[in-house]
Amino acid sequence: MRYFLFLILLSVQVFSQTKLAEKLSNKTFSAKVIGIMDGDTMEILYNNVPTKIRLAHIDCPEKRGKQAFGNNAKIALSDLCFGRIVTIKGEKYDRYKRLIAVVINDKKQNVNQEMIKLGMAWHFTKYSKDPVYAKLEIEARKNRVGLWQNKDSIEPWLWREKKKK
């Protein structure tokens, strides 16, 4: 009997999370940041449901596999928003069921753009043509901020491809 009740509760929770996920695409809402996975992925709590957020327009060095500046990027993202109430501008879901979004912190900073300004991210041109992000990356490179201090910084998408081989 307990097992049956557990299955019912689990089914209700999964159904609720699925319905919530459908509602967050193309929505703006506030939530608390409860976890930082790496420089471009966080977990929020919205309506008591944990949801993974992937920052739109950017790609950060990989923490997993220890790419240079991967841990620095995670710390930078944490400093910008961990434990705070943020505004999420949801766009769509990726293949890993993360909500792709722009995040605005409690200081009204666009977190996605701040990560590039700090030299902790690349403009992810495969998925973003936004000229603001391109300009911010050019400026960070010029000023040799963050990962741009290294002449041999490798884009995370190339680094991931190299690690697969």
C-alpha positions as CSV (number, residue, x, y, z in Angstrom):
1,M,0.0,0.0,0.0
2,R,2.8,2.4,0.9
3,Y,4.5,1.7,-2.4
4,F,1.3,2.4,-4.3
5,L,0.9,5.7,-2.5
6,F,4.5,6.6,-3.2
7,L,4.0,5.9,-6.9
8,I,0.9,8.1,-7.0
9,L,2.7,11.0,-5.3
10,L,5.7,10.5,-7.6
11,S,3.4,10.6,-10.7
12,V,1.7,13.8,-9.5
13,Q,5.1,15.4,-8.9
14,V,6.4,14.5,-12.3
15,F,3.1,15.6,-13.9
16,S,3.3,18.9,-12.0
17,Q,7.0,19.5,-13.1
18,T,6.1,18.7,-16.7
19,K,3.2,21.2,-16.6
20,L,5.3,23.8,-15.0
21,A,8.1,23.3,-17.6
22,E,5.6,23.9,-20.4
23,K,4.6,27.1,-18.8
24,L,8.1,28.7,-18.5
25,S,9.0,28.9,-22.2
26,N,8.7,32.6,-23.3
27,K,7.7,33.7,-19.7
28,T,9.3,36.2,-17.4
29,F,9.1,35.3,-13.7
30,S,11.1,35.6,-10.4
31,A,12.7,32.7,-8.6
32,K,15.4,31.9,-6.0
33,V,18.8,30.6,-7.2
34,I,19.4,27.4,-5.2
35,G,22.4,26.0,-7.0
36,I,25.3,26.7,-9.4
37,M,26.4,23.8,-11.6
38,D,29.0,25.7,-13.6
39,G,29.5,29.1,-15.2
40,D,26.5,28.9,-17.4
41,T,24.1,26.6,-15.6
42,M,22.1,27.1,-12.4
43,E,19.2,25.7,-10.5
44,I,16.3,27.8,-9.4
45,L,13.3,27.1,-7.2
46,Y,10.1,28.3,-8.7
47,N,6.7,27.4,-7.1
48,N,8.6,24.8,-5.0
49,V,9.9,23.1,-8.1
50,P,13.7,23.0,-8.8
51,T,14.4,23.9,-12.4
52,K,17.7,24.0,-14.3
53,I,18.5,27.2,-16.2
54,R,21.1,27.4,-19.0
55,L,22.2,31.0,-19.6
56,A,21.3,32.1,-23.1
57,H,23.9,33.7,-25.5
58,I,27.0,32.5,-23.7
59,D,29.2,29.5,-23.2
60,C,31.6,29.2,-20.3
61,P,34.7,27.1,-19.7
62,E,33.9,23.6,-18.5
63,K,34.2,22.9,-14.8
64,R,33.8,19.2,-15.5
65,G,37.0,18.0,-17.0
66,K,38.8,21.0,-15.6
67,Q,39.1,23.4,-18.5
68,A,41.1,26.5,-17.5
69,F,38.8,29.1,-15.9
70,G,36.0,26.6,-15.5
71,N,36.0,26.9,-11.7
72,N,36.5,30.7,-11.9
73,A,33.4,31.0,-14.1
74,K,31.3,29.0,-11.6
75,I,32.5,31.2,-8.7
76,A,31.7,34.4,-10.8
77,L,28.2,33.2,-11.5
78,S,27.7,32.3,-7.9
79,D,28.9,35.8,-6.8
80,L,26.4,37.3,-9.2
81,C,23.3,35.4,-8.1
82,F,23.5,32.5,-5.7
83,G,20.9,32.6,-2.9
84,R,19.2,35.6,-4.5
85,I,15.8,36.2,-6.0
86,V,16.4,36.8,-9.8
87,T,14.2,37.6,-12.7
88,I,14.2,34.9,-15.4
89,K,13.3,35.6,-19.0
90,G,12.7,32.1,-20.3
91,E,13.1,31.4,-24.0
92,K,12.9,27.7,-24.7
93,Y,14.2,24.3,-23.5
94,D,17.3,22.6,-24.7
95,R,17.8,18.9,-25.4
96,Y,18.7,18.4,-21.7
97,K,15.4,19.9,-20.6
98,R,17.1,23.0,-19.2
99,L,15.3,26.3,-19.6
100,I,17.4,28.6,-21.8
101,A,17.1,32.1,-20.3
102,V,18.4,35.5,-19.6
103,V,18.8,36.1,-15.9
104,I,18.6,39.5,-14.2
105,N,19.9,39.7,-10.6
106,D,18.7,41.8,-7.7
107,K,21.1,44.6,-8.7
108,K,19.4,44.8,-12.1
109,Q,22.5,43.3,-13.8
110,N,22.0,41.1,-16.9
111,V,23.9,38.1,-15.5
112,N,24.5,36.6,-19.0
113,Q,26.2,39.8,-20.1
114,E,28.1,40.2,-16.8
115,M,29.7,36.8,-17.4
116,I,31.1,38.1,-20.7
117,K,32.2,41.4,-19.2
118,L,34.1,39.6,-16.5
119,G,35.9,37.5,-19.1
120,M,34.3,34.3,-17.9
121,A,32.3,33.4,-21.0
122,W,32.3,33.5,-24.8
123,H,29.5,34.8,-26.9
124,F,27.9,31.5,-28.1
125,T,27.6,32.5,-31.8
126,K,26.3,29.0,-32.8
127,Y,23.0,29.9,-30.9
128,S,23.1,33.7,-30.6
129,K,23.5,36.5,-33.1
130,D,22.9,39.2,-30.5
131,P,25.4,42.1,-31.3
132,V,25.5,43.2,-27.7
133,Y,27.2,40.0,-26.6
134,A,29.6,40.1,-29.5
135,K,30.6,43.7,-28.6
136,L,31.0,42.7,-24.9
137,E,33.3,39.8,-25.8
138,I,35.5,42.1,-28.1
139,E,35.8,44.6,-25.2
140,A,36.7,41.9,-22.7
141,R,39.3,40.4,-25.1
142,K,40.8,43.9,-25.7
143,N,41.1,44.5,-22.0
144,R,42.5,41.0,-21.3
145,V,39.9,40.4,-18.6
146,G,39.4,37.0,-17.0
147,L,40.1,34.1,-19.4
148,W,41.4,36.6,-22.0
149,Q,44.6,36.9,-19.9
150,N,45.6,33.6,-21.5
151,K,46.7,33.8,-25.1
152,D,45.7,30.2,-25.7
153,S,42.2,30.1,-24.3
154,I,40.1,27.6,-26.2
155,E,36.4,27.9,-26.8
156,P,34.4,25.5,-24.7
157,W,32.6,23.9,-27.7
158,L,36.0,23.1,-29.2
159,W,37.4,21.9,-25.9
160,R,34.4,19.6,-25.4
161,E,34.8,18.2,-28.9
162,K,38.5,17.6,-28.3
163,K,37.7,15.8,-25.0
164,K,35.3,13.4,-26.8
165,K,38.1,12.1,-29.1
